[in-house]
Amino acid sequence: MSLSDANDELLGVEDVAQRLGVDALIVQRWCRDEALPSLRIGRSWRIRRSVLEELLEQGKRSHTLVDRLQTFLEIPDNVLVIAQNQPLMRDLDVAFFKVGDAKGGTLAKYYDDAMESAEELRSYFEREGLELARLEEEGRFRLVAQGTLKGDGQRRCGV
């Protein structure tokens, strides 16, 4: 088999899932949602080896936190982040918010008002390029102090 034949080889969902270390259902979802270029042959999805290799190369070139999170968030599952300090948490917030904004998501920041103020957060997010006025006008951004959550009987979730 020549090198060009090897690159055009069609791989099954299970082969791709094993290579990426993910469940085959995730690869099927990527194929169905056109996140992974693929061919549908009968009831089966096939992915060219060259496409998979290119995807893996792109993953190696992600140098910014936003790029890395963008790739991670292609799979709409649960996300858990633990930051060791406040500056890292703010960087993670900005990165998640940029990805969420680009995807049209609704963004909420829950914060400890004993540690920082809404004004400090707003100033930081705006310095980092988030257009809070636009997001708030669109009803897509909200800052919520921890103190406002106690005793109101409602459950909320967010970043």
N, C-alpha and C positions, 0 to 999 in steps of 0.2 A: 504494500500500500504506500503510495507516495505521500509526501507532506501535505499537498493540496487536498488529496483524498481524505486524509486524516482530519483536516480542518473542516471539511464538509460533512464528516460523519454525523449522523443524527443520533442523539442520545435520548433515552427515555427519561421520564420524570424521576424515577427511582435513582437512576445513575446520577442525575444532576443534584438531587436532594442529598445523596450520600457524599458527593464531592463538596457540597456547600455546608454539610453538617446541619441540615434543616429537615423538617418533616416533608414528605412527598406532597401532602395536601397544600403546603405553603407554595411549593413550586407550581402546582396546578393552579392555584389562585393567581400567582404572578402571570402565568400563561393566559389564563382567562381574562385578566384585567389588562393585558398587553404591557405589563411592566417588564416582562421578559420576552423578547422576540422569539416566536416559536411557530411551529406548524401544527395544525390539527389534522391527523390522519385517522379517519374513522372516529373512534371514541378516545383515541390516545393523543397526547401531546408529544411533540418531538422538538428538541432544541439542538441547533448546530453546535458542534464542539467549538468552532471559532467564535460564536456568540458568547458562549460560556467563558472562554478564555479572555475575551475582551472585557466582559463584566468583572472578572476577577482582577484584571489589570487596572480597571477604573477604581476598584476598591482600594488598591494599593496606593493610588495617587491622591486619596482624600487627605488633605493636610490641615484643613480648618475644622474646628469643632462643628460648625454648621454643616459642612460636607459630610462629616462622619455621622451626625445625627440624621441627616436627610436619608442616607442609605439605611440606617437602622429603622427609621420610621416608615419605610416602604411597607412593612408588615404591620397592619393596624391591630396590634395586640397591646397588652399592658406594658407600661414603662415604669420602671422604678429607678430613681437616681438618688445616690447618697453622695453628698459633697462633704469634704473634710473641713472646709472653712467658708466664710461668707463670700469672699471674692470669687471663689470657684462656683459657688451657688449662683451668684449673679451672672457669671459667664454662661453657665448652663441655662439659666432663665432666658437670657438674650438669644442664645442659639435655638432653644426650643420655640421661642416666640417668633423668630424669623422663619423657621420652617412652618410653624402653624399659620403665620400670616400668609406665606406663599401658597399654602394649601387652602386658604379661605376659612381657617378654623376660628373658633371662639377662644379667647385667651383670658385666663384668670390667674392672678398672682395673690396667693394668700401669704401674709407676712406677719411677723411679730412686731406689733407697734411699740413694744417696749424696747426693741433693739434698733429699729430704723423707722423713719417716717415715710409717708406716702410721697412727700415732696422729694426726699432723697432718692427713692426708687424711680420716680418719674424722671428726674433729672438724669440719673444713670442710664435708664433705658433710651431716652431721647439722644443722649450723647453717643450711644452705641448704634444709632440709626433707626430705631423703632419710631414709627409715626403714630404716637399715641393719640393725638387729636383726631386723626383720620379713623383710627381703629375704634375709638370711643364713639365718634359720630356714626359709624357703621354698626354700633352696638356689639363690637367684637372684642373689647378689652375692658377688664375690670380689676381694680385693686381692692382687696378685702382684708382689713385688719383682723387679726385673730380675735380681738376683743369683741368684734361685732358678731361673732359666731356663737358665743356662749348664750345659752338659754333661749334662743329664738325658735327652737323646735324644728328647724328645717335642716335637711342634710344637703351638703354641697361638696363638690370635689373640683379639683383643678391643680394647677402647678403651684 
